[in-house]
Amino acid sequence: ELDNIEWEEESDSDDGRGSSKKKKKKGPRKGDKVKAKFKGKGKFYKGVIGKVNDDDTYRVDFDDGDVDKAVELDNIEWEEESDSDDGRGSSKKKKKKGPRKGDKVKAKFKGKGKFYKGVIGKVNDDDTYRVDFDDGDVDKAVELDNIEW
């Protein structure tokens, strides 16, 4: 009997297949701020991990009040606390996505001059952004290179 117990413990800790170990390395933890796709569709929305499920999915409590009880890891973006694990995930995901609708930003109007304060009014399908500037001006197609957030 002891051999079986020792084997199971060694298996969980040595090969990384134990569910708790896998989640700590690969995915966000309960309470982490994330961006996730609601029901696996559409765009990413801000939320918080409410629960790490046993089947390697996550309950996400979205900022708008919606809850998705089984979000797969491929539909979640988050920033890991440590870059020392394996480097996957966090740096790739941080670079991939820009600001979201409602985010306060500084942007160049028409891509020229200095940066002015504004808010993202819309994320366009072509990866540009509508910026509603604090002075009332609107630029409907600001490229990410011309935005600071």
N, CA, C and O atoms as a GROMACS GRO file, in nm:
protein
  596
    1GLU      N    1   0.081  -0.119   0.000
    1GLU     CA    2   0.000   0.000   0.000
    1GLU      C    3   0.086   0.126   0.000
    1GLU      O    4   0.056   0.220  -0.072
    2LEU      N    5   0.190   0.128   0.077
    2LEU     CA    6   0.273   0.246   0.082
    2LEU      C    7   0.340   0.275  -0.052
    2LEU      O    8   0.360   0.391  -0.089
    3ASP      N    9   0.376   0.169  -0.124
    3ASP     CA   10   0.437   0.190  -0.255
    3ASP      C   11   0.342   0.265  -0.348
    3ASP      O   12   0.385   0.355  -0.421
    4ASN      N   13   0.217   0.230  -0.344
    4ASN     CA   14   0.119   0.298  -0.428
    4ASN      C   15   0.106   0.445  -0.389
    4ASN      O   16   0.099   0.532  -0.476
    5ILE      N   17   0.102   0.471  -0.262
    5ILE     CA   18   0.088   0.609  -0.216
    5ILE      C   19   0.212   0.689  -0.253
    5ILE      O   20   0.201   0.801  -0.303
    6GLU      N   21   0.329   0.634  -0.229
    6GLU     CA   22   0.451   0.706  -0.265
    6GLU      C   23   0.457   0.730  -0.416
    6GLU      O   24   0.495   0.838  -0.459
    7TRP      N   25   0.420   0.633  -0.494
    7TRP     CA   26   0.424   0.648  -0.639
    7TRP      C   27   0.333   0.762  -0.684
    7TRP      O   28   0.372   0.842  -0.769
    8GLU      N   29   0.211   0.770  -0.628
    8GLU     CA   30   0.118   0.876  -0.666
    8GLU      C   31   0.173   1.013  -0.629
    8GLU      O   32   0.164   1.107  -0.708
    9GLU      N   33   0.229   1.025  -0.511
    9GLU     CA   34   0.284   1.154  -0.469
    9GLU      C   35   0.401   1.194  -0.558
    9GLU      O   36   0.410   1.309  -0.601
   10GLU      N   37   0.490   1.099  -0.587
   10GLU     CA   38   0.603   1.130  -0.675
   10GLU      C   39   0.555   1.169  -0.813
   10GLU      O   40   0.609   1.260  -0.874
   11SER      N   41   0.454   1.100  -0.862
   11SER     CA   42   0.401   1.129  -0.995
   11SER      C   43   0.347   1.272  -1.000
   11SER      O   44   0.375   1.344  -1.095
   12ASP      N   45   0.272   1.313  -0.899
   12ASP     CA   46   0.216   1.448  -0.899
   12ASP      C   47   0.323   1.555  -0.893
   12ASP      O   48   0.312   1.657  -0.960
   13SER      N   49   0.426   1.533  -0.814
   13SER     CA   50   0.524   1.637  -0.797
   13SER      C   51   0.635   1.632  -0.902
   13SER      O   52   0.689   1.737  -0.938
   14ASP      N   53   0.669   1.514  -0.952
   14ASP     CA   54   0.781   1.503  -1.044
   14ASP      C   55   0.746   1.536  -1.188
   14ASP      O   56   0.821   1.605  -1.256
   15ASP      N   57   0.632   1.486  -1.237
   15ASP     CA   58   0.605   1.502  -1.379
   15ASP      C   59   0.514   1.620  -1.410
   15ASP      O   60   0.485   1.645  -1.528
   16GLY      N   61   0.468   1.693  -1.310
   16GLY     CA   62   0.389   1.813  -1.334
   16GLY      C   63   0.246   1.787  -1.378
   16GLY      O   64   0.176   1.880  -1.417
   17ARG      N   65   0.201   1.662  -1.372
   17ARG     CA   66   0.064   1.634  -1.415
   17ARG      C   67  -0.038   1.656  -1.305
   17ARG      O   68  -0.158   1.650  -1.331
   18GLY      N   69   0.004   1.682  -1.184
   18GLY     CA   70  -0.090   1.710  -1.077
   18GLY      C   71  -0.165   1.838  -1.109
   18GLY      O   72  -0.102   1.936  -1.150
   19SER      N   73  -0.296   1.840  -1.092
   19SER     CA   74  -0.376   1.952  -1.138
   19SER      C   75  -0.336   2.083  -1.070
   19SER      O   76  -0.331   2.187  -1.137
   20SER      N   77  -0.308   2.082  -0.940
   20SER     CA   78  -0.274   2.207  -0.874
   20SER      C   79  -0.141   2.263  -0.926
   20SER      O   80  -0.127   2.384  -0.945
   21LYS      N   81  -0.045   2.176  -0.950
   21LYS     CA   82   0.083   2.222  -1.003
   21LYS      C   83   0.068   2.279  -1.143
   21LYS      O   84   0.125   2.383  -1.175
   22LYS      N   85  -0.007   2.213  -1.225
   22LYS     CA   86  -0.026   2.256  -1.363
   22LYS      C   87  -0.091   2.394  -1.367
   22LYS      O   88  -0.050   2.480  -1.445
   23LYS      N   89  -0.191   2.416  -1.286
   23LYS     CA   90  -0.261   2.544  -1.286
   23LYS      C   91  -0.170   2.657  -1.242
   23LYS      O   92  -0.176   2.767  -1.297
   24LYS      N   93  -0.085   2.632  -1.143
   24LYS     CA   94   0.003   2.736  -1.096
   24LYS      C   95   0.103   2.778  -1.203
   24LYS      O   96   0.138   2.895  -1.213
   25LYS      N   97   0.150   2.683  -1.281
   25LYS     CA   98   0.248   2.714  -1.384
   25LYS      C   99   0.185   2.776  -1.508
   25LYS      O  100   0.240   2.871  -1.565
   26LYS      N  101   0.070   2.724  -1.550
   26LYS     CA  102   0.018   2.760  -1.681
   26LYS      C  103  -0.092   2.864  -1.680
   26LYS      O  104  -0.105   2.939  -1.776
   27GLY      N  105  -0.170   2.871  -1.576
   27GLY     CA  106  -0.288   2.957  -1.582
   27GLY      C  107  -0.296   3.056  -1.467
   27GLY      O  108  -0.216   3.053  -1.374
   28PRO      N  109  -0.394   3.143  -1.478
   28PRO     CA  110  -0.415   3.240  -1.370
   28PRO      C  111  -0.469   3.172  -1.244
   28PRO      O  112  -0.517   3.059  -1.249
   29ARG      N  113  -0.460   3.243  -1.134
   29ARG     CA  114  -0.509   3.191  -1.006
   29ARG      C  115  -0.632   3.270  -0.962
   29ARG      O  116  -0.659   3.379  -1.012
   30LYS      N  117  -0.705   3.214  -0.868
   30LYS     CA  118  -0.823   3.281  -0.814
   30LYS      C  119  -0.786   3.421  -0.769
   30LYS      O  120  -0.687   3.441  -0.698
   31GLY      N  121  -0.866   3.518  -0.811
   31GLY     CA  122  -0.842   3.657  -0.775
   31GLY      C  123  -0.761   3.735  -0.877
   31GLY      O  124  -0.754   3.858  -0.869
   32ASP      N  125  -0.699   3.666  -0.973
   32ASP     CA  126  -0.620   3.735  -1.076
   32ASP      C  127  -0.711   3.815  -1.168
   32ASP      O  128  -0.818   3.769  -1.206
   33LYS      N  129  -0.667   3.936  -1.203
   33LYS     CA  130  -0.737   4.016  -1.302
   33LYS      C  131  -0.702   3.962  -1.439
   33LYS      O  132  -0.585   3.937  -1.469
   34VAL      N  133  -0.804   3.944  -1.523
   34VAL     CA  134  -0.785   3.885  -1.655
   34VAL      C  135  -0.869   3.959  -1.759
   34VAL      O  136  -0.951   4.045  -1.727
   35LYS      N  137  -0.845   3.921  -1.883
   35LYS     CA  138  -0.934   3.956  -1.992
   35LYS      C  139  -0.972   3.823  -2.056
   35LYS      O  140  -0.885   3.742  -2.086
   36ALA      N  141  -1.101   3.801  -2.075
   36ALA     CA  142  -1.146   3.671  -2.124
   36ALA      C  143  -1.261   3.688  -2.222
   36ALA      O  144  -1.333   3.788  -2.220
   37LYS      N  145  -1.278   3.586  -2.306
   37LYS     CA  146  -1.390   3.583  -2.399
   37LYS      C  147  -1.511   3.521  -2.327
   37LYS      O  148  -1.501   3.412  -2.271
   38PHE      N  149  -1.623   3.592  -2.330
   38PHE     CA  150  -1.745   3.541  -2.269
   38PHE      C  151  -1.803   3.430  -2.357
   38PHE      O  152  -1.830   3.452  -2.475
   39LYS      N  153  -1.822   3.311  -2.300
   39LYS     CA  154  -1.871   3.192  -2.370
   39LYS      C  155  -1.782   3.156  -2.490
   39LYS      O  156  -1.828   3.092  -2.584
   40GLY      N  157  -1.654   3.197  -2.486
   40GLY     CA  158  -1.558   3.160  -2.589
   40GLY      C  159  -1.576   3.232  -2.720
   40GLY      O  160  -1.518   3.191  -2.821
   41LYS      N  161  -1.654   3.338  -2.722
   41LYS     CA  162  -1.683   3.407  -2.848
   41LYS      C  163  -1.651   3.556  -2.838
   41LYS      O  164  -1.647   3.613  -2.729
   42GLY      N  165  -1.628   3.616  -2.955
   42GLY     CA  166  -1.614   3.760  -2.962
   42GLY      C  167  -1.483   3.811  -2.907
   42GLY      O  168  -1.379   3.746  -2.919
   43LYS      N  169  -1.490   3.928  -2.846
   43LYS     CA  170  -1.368   3.992  -2.798
   43LYS      C  171  -1.344   3.964  -2.650
   43LYS      O  172  -1.426   3.900  -2.583
   44PHE      N  173  -1.232   4.011  -2.603
   44PHE     CA  174  -1.194   3.991  -2.463
   44PHE      C  175  -1.253   4.102  -2.376
   44PHE      O  176  -1.255   4.219  -2.415
   45TYR      N  177  -1.301   4.064  -2.259
   45TYR     CA  178  -1.358   4.157  -2.162
   45TYR      C  179  -1.285   4.142  -2.029
   45TYR      O  180  -1.236   4.034  -1.995
   46LYS      N  181  -1.279   4.251  -1.954
   46LYS     CA  182  -1.211   4.249  -1.824
   46LYS      C  183  -1.293   4.173  -1.722
   46LYS      O  184  -1.416   4.177  -1.721
   47GLY      N  185  -1.221   4.103  -1.634
   47GLY     CA  186  -1.285   4.030  -1.526
   47GLY      C  187  -1.183   3.980  -1.426
   47GLY      O  188  -1.066   4.019  -1.428
   48VAL      N  189  -1.230   3.894  -1.337
   48VAL     CA  190  -1.146   3.837  -1.231
   48VAL      C  191  -1.173   3.686  -1.226
   48VAL      O  192  -1.286   3.641  -1.244
   49ILE      N  193  -1.067   3.610  -1.201
   49ILE     CA  194  -1.085   3.466  -1.184
   49ILE      C  195  -1.158   3.443  -1.052
   49ILE      O  196  -1.107   3.477  -0.946
   50GLY      N  197  -1.278   3.385  -1.061
   50GLY     CA  198  -1.357   3.356  -0.941
   50GLY      C  199  -1.328   3.218  -0.886
   50GLY      O  200  -1.341   3.194  -0.766
   51LYS      N  201  -1.287   3.127  -0.976
   51LYS     CA  202  -1.260   2.990  -0.933
   51LYS      C  203  -1.176   2.921  -1.039
   51LYS      O  204  -1.196   2.942  -1.158
   52VAL      N  205  -1.082   2.838  -0.995
   52VAL     CA  206  -1.008   2.749  -1.084
   52VAL      C  207  -1.076   2.613  -1.075
   52VAL      O  208  -1.074   2.550  -0.969
   53ASN      N  209  -1.135   2.569  -1.184
   53ASN     CA  210  -1.211   2.443  -1.185
   53ASN      C  211  -1.119   2.322  -1.197
   53ASN      O  212  -1.005   2.334  -1.243
   54ASP      N  213  -1.168   2.207  -1.154
   54ASP     CA  214  -1.090   2.083  -1.159
   54ASP      C  215  -1.059   2.037  -1.301
   54ASP      O  216  -0.963   1.962  -1.322
   55ASP      N  217  -1.137   2.082  -1.398
   55ASP     CA  218  -1.117   2.039  -1.537
   55ASP      C  219  -1.030   2.136  -1.617
   55ASP      O  220  -1.035   2.137  -1.740
   56ASP      N  221  -0.952   2.218  -1.547
   56ASP     CA  222  -0.862   2.316  -1.610
   56ASP      C  223  -0.937   2.425  -1.685
   56ASP      O  224  -0.880   2.485  -1.777
   57THR      N  225  -1.062   2.452  -1.649
   57THR     CA  226  -1.132   2.571  -1.696
   57THR      C  227  -1.141   2.667  -1.578
   57THR      O  228  -1.104   2.633  -1.466
   58TYR      N  229  -1.192   2.786  -1.604
   58TYR     CA  230  -1.193   2.890  -1.503
   58TYR      C  231  -1.328   2.959  -1.498
   58TYR      O  232  -1.390   2.984  -1.602
   59ARG      N  233  -1.375   2.988  -1.377
   59ARG     CA  234  -1.493   3.075  -1.365
   59ARG      C  235  -1.442   3.218  -1.368
   59ARG      O  236  -1.356   3.256  -1.288
   60VAL      N  237  -1.495   3.296  -1.461
   60VAL     CA  238  -1.456   3.435  -1.473
   60VAL      C  239  -1.575   3.522  -1.435
   60VAL      O  240  -1.684   3.509  -1.491
   61ASP      N  241  -1.553   3.611  -1.339
   61ASP     CA  242  -1.653   3.709  -1.299
   61ASP      C  243  -1.619   3.838  -1.373
   61ASP      O  244  -1.525   3.908  -1.336
   62PHE      N  245  -1.696   3.867  -1.477
   62PHE     CA  246  -1.666   3.983  -1.561
   62PHE      C  247  -1.705   4.113  -1.491
   62PHE      O  248  -1.796   4.116  -1.409
   63ASP      N  249  -1.633   4.220  -1.526
   63ASP     CA  250  -1.656   4.350  -1.464
   63ASP      C  251  -1.798   4.402  -1.487
   63ASP      O  252  -1.849   4.480  -1.407
   64ASP      N  253  -1.863   4.359  -1.597
   64ASP     CA  254  -1.999   4.406  -1.625
   64ASP      C  255  -2.106   4.326  -1.551
   64ASP      O  256  -2.226   4.352  -1.567
   65GLY      N  257  -2.064   4.229  -1.470
   65GLY     CA  258  -2.159   4.151  -1.391
   65GLY      C  259  -2.185   4.012  -1.446
   65GLY      O  260  -2.238   3.927  -1.374
   66ASP      N  261  -2.151   3.986  -1.572
   66ASP     CA  262  -2.170   3.852  -1.629
   66ASP      C  263  -2.073   3.754  -1.564
   66ASP      O  264  -1.966   3.792  -1.516
   67VAL      N  265  -2.110   3.626  -1.565
   67VAL     CA  266  -2.025   3.519  -1.513
   67VAL      C  267  -2.023   3.407  -1.615
   67VAL      O  268  -2.128   3.365  -1.665
   68ASP      N  269  -1.903   3.358  -1.647
   68ASP     CA  270  -1.889   3.239  -1.731
   68ASP      C  271  -1.820   3.135  -1.643
   68ASP      O  272  -1.709   3.158  -1.595
   69LYS      N  273  -1.885   3.021  -1.622
   69LYS     CA  274  -1.838   2.922  -1.525
   69LYS      C  275  -1.732   2.827  -1.580
   69LYS      O  276  -1.673   2.752  -1.503
   70ALA      N  277  -1.707   2.828  -1.713
   70ALA     CA  278  -1.613   2.731  -1.770
   70ALA      C  279  -1.537   2.791  -1.888
   70ALA      O  280  -1.558   2.751  -2.003
   71VAL      N  281  -1.449   2.887  -1.860
   71VAL     CA  282  -1.369   2.950  -1.965
   71VAL      C  283  -1.239   2.870  -1.982
   71VAL      O  284  -1.167   2.846  -1.886
   72GLU      N  285  -1.211   2.831  -2.106
   72GLU     CA  286  -1.089   2.758  -2.134
   72GLU      C  287  -0.970   2.854  -2.135
   72GLU      O  288  -0.987   2.974  -2.161
   73LEU      N  289  -0.852   2.802  -2.106
   73LEU     CA  290  -0.732   2.883  -2.096
   73LEU      C  291  -0.702   2.961  -2.223
   73LEU      O  292  -0.652   3.074  -2.217
   74ASP      N  293  -0.732   2.903  -2.340
   74ASP     CA  294  -0.708   2.972  -2.466
   74ASP      C  295  -0.790   3.100  -2.480
   74ASP      O  296  -0.757   3.186  -2.562
   75ASN      N  297  -0.896   3.113  -2.402
   75ASN     CA  298  -0.983   3.230  -2.408
   75ASN      C  299  -0.959   3.328  -2.294
   75ASN      O  300  -1.044   3.411  -2.262
   76ILE      N  301  -0.841   3.318  -2.231
   76ILE     CA  302  -0.806   3.404  -2.119
   76ILE      C  303  -0.669   3.468  -2.142
   76ILE      O  304  -0.576   3.402  -2.187
   77GLU      N  305  -0.660   3.597  -2.112
   77GLU     CA  306  -0.531   3.666  -2.111
   77GLU      C  307  -0.508   3.718  -1.970
   77GLU      O  308  -0.600   3.768  -1.905
   78TRP      N  309  -0.385   3.707  -1.924
   78TRP     CA  310  -0.351   3.757  -1.791
   78TRP      C  311  -0.202   3.786  -1.789
   78TRP      O  312  -0.126   3.742  -1.875
   79GLU      N  313  -0.162   3.860  -1.688
   79GLU     CA  314  -0.020   3.887  -1.668
   79GLU      C  315   0.026   3.805  -1.550
   79GLU      O  316  -0.025   3.819  -1.438
   80GLU      N  317   0.123   3.719  -1.575
   80GLU     CA  318   0.174   3.633  -1.470
   80GLU      C  319   0.259   3.716  -1.374
   80GLU      O  320   0.319   3.816  -1.413
   81GLU      N  321   0.262   3.674  -1.248
   81GLU     CA  322   0.340   3.746  -1.148
   81GLU      C  323   0.489   3.729  -1.171
   81GLU      O  324   0.567   3.822  -1.146
   82SER      N  325   0.530   3.612  -1.219
   82SER     CA  326   0.672   3.584  -1.233
   82SER      C  327   0.706   3.552  -1.377
   82SER      O  328   0.634   3.476  -1.442
   83ASP      N  329   0.814   3.608  -1.427
   83ASP     CA  330   0.860   3.575  -1.562
   83ASP      C  331   0.959   3.459  -1.558
   83ASP      O  332   1.009   3.418  -1.663
   84SER      N  333   0.987   3.405  -1.440
   84SER     CA  334   1.093   3.304  -1.428
   84SER      C  335   1.045   3.163  -1.459
   84SER      O  336   1.128   3.075  -1.481
   85ASP      N  337   0.915   3.138  -1.462
   85ASP     CA  338   0.867   3.001  -1.484
   85ASP      C  339   0.910   2.948  -1.619
   85ASP      O  340   1.001   2.865  -1.627
   86ASP      N  341   0.847   2.994  -1.726
   86ASP     CA  342   0.887   2.947  -1.858
   86ASP      C  343   0.877   3.058  -1.963
   86ASP      O  344   0.912   3.035  -2.079
   87GLY      N  345   0.830   3.174  -1.925
   87GLY     CA  346   0.825   3.286  -2.018
   87GLY      C  347   0.712   3.280  -2.118
   87GLY      O  348   0.690   3.376  -2.191
   88ARG      N  349   0.639   3.169  -2.122
   88ARG     CA  350   0.526   3.163  -2.215
   88ARG      C  351   0.411   3.245  -2.159
   88ARG      O  352   0.410   3.276  -2.040
   89GLY      N  353   0.319   3.279  -2.242
   89GLY     CA  354   0.197   3.342  -2.190
   89GLY      C  355   0.209   3.490  -2.167
   89GLY      O  356   0.158   3.568  -2.248
   90SER      N  357   0.273   3.534  -2.060
   90SER     CA  358   0.261   3.673  -2.020
   90SER      C  359   0.319   3.769  -2.122
   90SER      O  360   0.250   3.863  -2.162
   91SER      N  361   0.443   3.750  -2.166
   91SER     CA  362   0.501   3.848  -2.258
   91SER      C  363   0.431   3.844  -2.392
   91SER      O  364   0.408   3.949  -2.453
   92LYS      N  365   0.396   3.729  -2.439
   92LYS     CA  366   0.324   3.717  -2.566
   92LYS      C  367   0.188   3.786  -2.556
   92LYS      O  368   0.147   3.858  -2.647
   93LYS      N  369   0.119   3.764  -2.448
   93LYS     CA  370  -0.014   3.818  -2.434
   93LYS      C  371  -0.012   3.969  -2.410
   93LYS      O  372  -0.101   4.039  -2.458
   94LYS      N  373   0.084   4.019  -2.338
   94LYS     CA  374   0.091   4.162  -2.313
   94LYS      C  375   0.114   4.239  -2.443
   94LYS      O  376   0.055   4.345  -2.464
   95LYS      N  377   0.199   4.187  -2.529
   95LYS     CA  378   0.230   4.256  -2.653
   95LYS      C  379   0.116   4.246  -2.754
   95LYS      O  380   0.096   4.337  -2.834
   96LYS      N  381   0.043   4.137  -2.749
   96LYS     CA  382  -0.060   4.108  -2.848
   96LYS      C  383  -0.177   4.206  -2.838
   96LYS      O  384  -0.233   4.244  -2.940
   97LYS      N  385  -0.213   4.245  -2.720
   97LYS     CA  386  -0.334   4.324  -2.701
   97LYS      C  387  -0.302   4.466  -2.659
   97LYS      O  388  -0.207   4.491  -2.585
   98GLY      N  389  -0.382   4.558  -2.707
   98GLY     CA  390  -0.368   4.698  -2.672
   98GLY      C  391  -0.475   4.739  -2.573
   98GLY      O  392  -0.533   4.656  -2.504
   99PRO      N  393  -0.499   4.869  -2.567
   99PRO     CA  394  -0.600   4.919  -2.473
   99PRO      C  395  -0.740   4.874  -2.511
   99PRO      O  396  -0.765   4.833  -2.625
  100ARG      N  397  -0.830   4.880  -2.417
  100ARG     CA  398  -0.969   4.840  -2.434
  100ARG      C  399  -1.060   4.963  -2.433
  100ARG      O  400  -1.021   5.070  -2.388
  101LYS      N  401  -1.181   4.945  -2.482
  101LYS     CA  402  -1.280   5.051  -2.480
  101LYS      C  403  -1.296   5.102  -2.338
  101LYS      O  404  -1.312   5.025  -2.243
  102GLY      N  405  -1.292   5.235  -2.324
  102GLY     CA  406  -1.305   5.296  -2.192
  102GLY      C  407  -1.173   5.324  -2.122
  102GLY      O  408  -1.170   5.396  -2.023
  103ASP      N  409  -1.063   5.268  -2.172
  103ASP     CA  410  -0.932   5.292  -2.112
  103ASP      C  411  -0.888   5.436  -2.136
  103ASP      O  412  -0.904   5.490  -2.245
  104LYS      N  413  -0.831   5.497  -2.033
  104LYS     CA  414  -0.773   5.631  -2.048
  104LYS      C  415  -0.636   5.616  -2.113
  104LYS      O  416  -0.556   5.532  -2.073
  105VAL      N  417  -0.611   5.698  -2.214
  105VAL     CA  418  -0.487   5.688  -2.290
  105VAL      C  419  -0.433   5.827  -2.321
  105VAL      O  420  -0.497   5.929  -2.295
  106LYS      N  421  -0.312   5.827  -2.378
  106LYS     CA  422  -0.257   5.944  -2.445
  106LYS      C  423  -0.232   5.900  -2.588
  106LYS      O  424  -0.175   5.793  -2.611
  107ALA      N  425  -0.273   5.982  -2.684
  107ALA     CA  426  -0.260   5.943  -2.824
  107ALA      C  427  -0.227   6.064  -2.909
  107ALA      O  428  -0.256   6.178  -2.874
  108LYS      N  429  -0.165   6.036  -3.024
  108LYS     CA  430  -0.136   6.141  -3.122
  108LYS      C  431  -0.259   6.160  -3.210
  108LYS      O  432  -0.311   6.063  -3.266
  109PHE      N  433  -0.305   6.283  -3.224
  109PHE     CA  434  -0.419   6.313  -3.310
  109PHE      C  435  -0.373   6.307  -3.455
  109PHE      O  436  -0.279   6.376  -3.494
  110LYS      N  437  -0.439   6.224  -3.534
  110LYS     CA  438  -0.405   6.202  -3.676
  110LYS      C  439  -0.261   6.156  -3.694
  110LYS      O  440  -0.202   6.174  -3.800
  111GLY      N  441  -0.203   6.095  -3.589
  111GLY     CA  442  -0.069   6.039  -3.598
  111GLY      C  443   0.043   6.141  -3.598
  111GLY      O  444   0.157   6.108  -3.631
  112LYS      N  445   0.013   6.265  -3.562
  112LYS     CA  446   0.113   6.372  -3.570
  112LYS      C  447   0.126   6.444  -3.437
  112LYS      O  448   0.035   6.443  -3.354
  113GLY      N  449   0.241   6.508  -3.419
  113GLY     CA  450   0.261   6.594  -3.304
  113GLY      C  451   0.279   6.520  -3.173
  113GLY      O  452   0.334   6.410  -3.169
  114LYS      N  453   0.231   6.583  -3.067
  114LYS     CA  454   0.250   6.525  -2.934
  114LYS      C  455   0.130   6.441  -2.894
  114LYS      O  456   0.030   6.434  -2.964
  115PHE      N  457   0.144   6.378  -2.779
  115PHE     CA  458   0.037   6.293  -2.726
  115PHE      C  459  -0.061   6.378  -2.646
  115PHE      O  460  -0.021   6.466  -2.570
  116TYR      N  461  -0.190   6.351  -2.665
  116TYR     CA  462  -0.296   6.421  -2.594
  116TYR      C  463  -0.381   6.320  -2.517
  116TYR      O  464  -0.395   6.204  -2.559
  117LYS      N  465  -0.437   6.363  -2.405
  117LYS     CA  466  -0.519   6.276  -2.322
  117LYS      C  467  -0.652   6.248  -2.389
  117LYS      O  468  -0.712   6.334  -2.454
  118GLY      N  469  -0.698   6.123  -2.371
  118GLY     CA  470  -0.828   6.084  -2.425
  118GLY      C  471  -0.870   5.949  -2.370
  118GLY      O  472  -0.810   5.896  -2.276
  119VAL      N  473  -0.976   5.895  -2.430
  119VAL     CA  474  -1.033   5.767  -2.389
  119VAL      C  475  -1.058   5.685  -2.514
  119VAL      O  476  -1.098   5.738  -2.618
  120ILE      N  477  -1.034   5.553  -2.504
  120ILE     CA  478  -1.065   5.465  -2.616
  120ILE      C  479  -1.216   5.457  -2.629
  120ILE      O  480  -1.284   5.410  -2.538
  121GLY      N  481  -1.268   5.503  -2.743
  121GLY     CA  482  -1.412   5.500  -2.768
  121GLY      C  483  -1.454   5.372  -2.835
  121GLY      O  484  -1.568   5.327  -2.820
  122LYS      N  485  -1.362   5.311  -2.911
  122LYS     CA  486  -1.394   5.187  -2.983
  122LYS      C  487  -1.265   5.119  -3.024
  122LYS      O  488  -1.168   5.185  -3.060
  123VAL      N  489  -1.266   4.986  -3.019
  123VAL     CA  490  -1.157   4.906  -3.075
  123VAL      C  491  -1.206   4.860  -3.212
  123VAL      O  492  -1.302   4.783  -3.221
  124ASN      N  493  -1.141   4.905  -3.317
  124ASN     CA  494  -1.184   4.873  -3.453
  124ASN      C  495  -1.138   4.734  -3.495
  124ASN      O  496  -1.041   4.681  -3.440
  125ASP      N  497  -1.206   4.676  -3.592
  125ASP     CA  498  -1.173   4.542  -3.642
  125ASP      C  499  -1.035   4.535  -3.707
  125ASP      O  500  -0.975   4.428  -3.713
  126ASP      N  501  -0.984   4.650  -3.755
  126ASP     CA  502  -0.853   4.652  -3.823
  126ASP      C  503  -0.738   4.682  -3.727
  126ASP      O  504  -0.630   4.723  -3.770
  127ASP      N  505  -0.762   4.663  -3.596
  127ASP     CA  506  -0.660   4.687  -3.492
  127ASP      C  507  -0.620   4.833  -3.479
  127ASP      O  508  -0.511   4.863  -3.432
  128THR      N  509  -0.707   4.924  -3.520
  128THR     CA  510  -0.690   5.065  -3.488
  128THR      C  511  -0.793   5.099  -3.381
  128THR      O  512  -0.878   5.016  -3.347
  129TYR      N  513  -0.786   5.221  -3.330
  129TYR     CA  514  -0.870   5.260  -3.217
  129TYR      C  515  -0.933   5.396  -3.242
  129TYR      O  516  -0.869   5.487  -3.295
  130ARG      N  517  -1.061   5.408  -3.203
  130ARG     CA  518  -1.122   5.541  -3.202
  130ARG      C  519  -1.086   5.602  -3.067
  130ARG      O  520  -1.113   5.544  -2.962
  131VAL      N  521  -1.026   5.720  -3.073
  131VAL     CA  522  -0.989   5.790  -2.949
  131VAL      C  523  -1.074   5.915  -2.939
  131VAL      O  524  -1.077   5.998  -3.030
  132ASP      N  525  -1.144   5.928  -2.826
  132ASP     CA  526  -1.221   6.047  -2.794
  132ASP      C  527  -1.134   6.133  -2.704
  132ASP      O  528  -1.118   6.105  -2.585
  133PHE      N  529  -1.077   6.238  -2.762
  133PHE     CA  530  -0.984   6.322  -2.688
  133PHE      C  531  -1.057   6.411  -2.589
  133PHE      O  532  -1.172   6.448  -2.609
  134ASP      N  533  -0.986   6.444  -2.479
  134ASP     CA  534  -1.044   6.525  -2.373
  134ASP      C  535  -1.090   6.662  -2.421
  134ASP      O  536  -1.180   6.722  -2.362
  135ASP      N  537  -1.029   6.714  -2.529
  135ASP     CA  538  -1.067   6.847  -2.579
  135ASP      C  539  -1.187   6.842  -2.674
  135ASP      O  540  -1.230   6.945  -2.727
  136GLY      N  541  -1.242   6.722  -2.695
  136GLY     CA  542  -1.360   6.708  -2.780
  136GLY      C  543  -1.331   6.653  -2.918
  136GLY      O  544  -1.424   6.610  -2.987
  137ASP      N  545  -1.205   6.655  -2.962
  137ASP     CA  546  -1.170   6.598  -3.092
  137ASP      C  547  -1.184   6.446  -3.089
  137ASP      O  548  -1.174   6.383  -2.984
  138VAL      N  549  -1.207   6.388  -3.208
  138VAL     CA  550  -1.216   6.243  -3.221
  138VAL      C  551  -1.132   6.200  -3.340
  138VAL      O  552  -1.141   6.258  -3.448
  139ASP      N  553  -1.050   6.098  -3.320
  139ASP     CA  554  -0.976   6.035  -3.430
  139ASP      C  555  -1.027   5.892  -3.438
  139ASP      O  556  -1.016   5.816  -3.341
  140LYS      N  557  -1.083   5.854  -3.553
  140LYS     CA  558  -1.150   5.725  -3.566
  140LYS      C  559  -1.057   5.609  -3.597
  140LYS      O  560  -1.101   5.494  -3.594
  141ALA      N  561  -0.929   5.635  -3.628
  141ALA     CA  562  -0.839   5.525  -3.667
  141ALA      C  563  -0.697   5.551  -3.620
  141ALA      O  564  -0.608   5.576  -3.702
  142VAL      N  565  -0.675   5.546  -3.490
  142VAL     CA  566  -0.542   5.567  -3.434
  142VAL      C  567  -0.471   5.432  -3.426
  142VAL      O  568  -0.524   5.336  -3.371
  143GLU      N  569  -0.351   5.427  -3.482
  143GLU     CA  570  -0.273   5.303  -3.475
  143GLU      C  571  -0.211   5.288  -3.337
  143GLU      O  572  -0.188   5.386  -3.267
  144LEU      N  573  -0.186   5.163  -3.298
  144LEU     CA  574  -0.135   5.134  -3.164
  144LEU      C  575  -0.002   5.205  -3.136
  144LEU      O  576   0.024   5.245  -3.022
  145ASP      N  577   0.081   5.221  -3.238
  145ASP     CA  578   0.209   5.291  -3.218
  145ASP      C  579   0.191   5.436  -3.173
  145ASP      O  580   0.283   5.496  -3.118
  146ASN      N  581   0.074   5.491  -3.195
  146ASN     CA  582   0.046   5.630  -3.159
  146ASN      C  583  -0.038   5.642  -3.031
  146ASN      O  584  -0.100   5.746  -3.006
  147ILE      N  585  -0.039   5.534  -2.951
  147ILE     CA  586  -0.115   5.533  -2.827
  147ILE      C  587  -0.026   5.490  -2.711
  147ILE      O  588   0.051   5.394  -2.721
  148GLU      N  589  -0.039   5.562  -2.601
  148GLU     CA  590   0.026   5.521  -2.475
  148GLU      C  591  -0.084   5.494  -2.374
  148GLU      O  592  -0.181   5.569  -2.364
  149TRP      N  593  -0.070   5.383  -2.298
  149TRP     CA  594  -0.170   5.351  -2.197
  149TRP      C  595  -0.108   5.284  -2.080
  149TRP      O  596  -0.178   5.249  -1.984
   0.00000   0.00000   0.00000
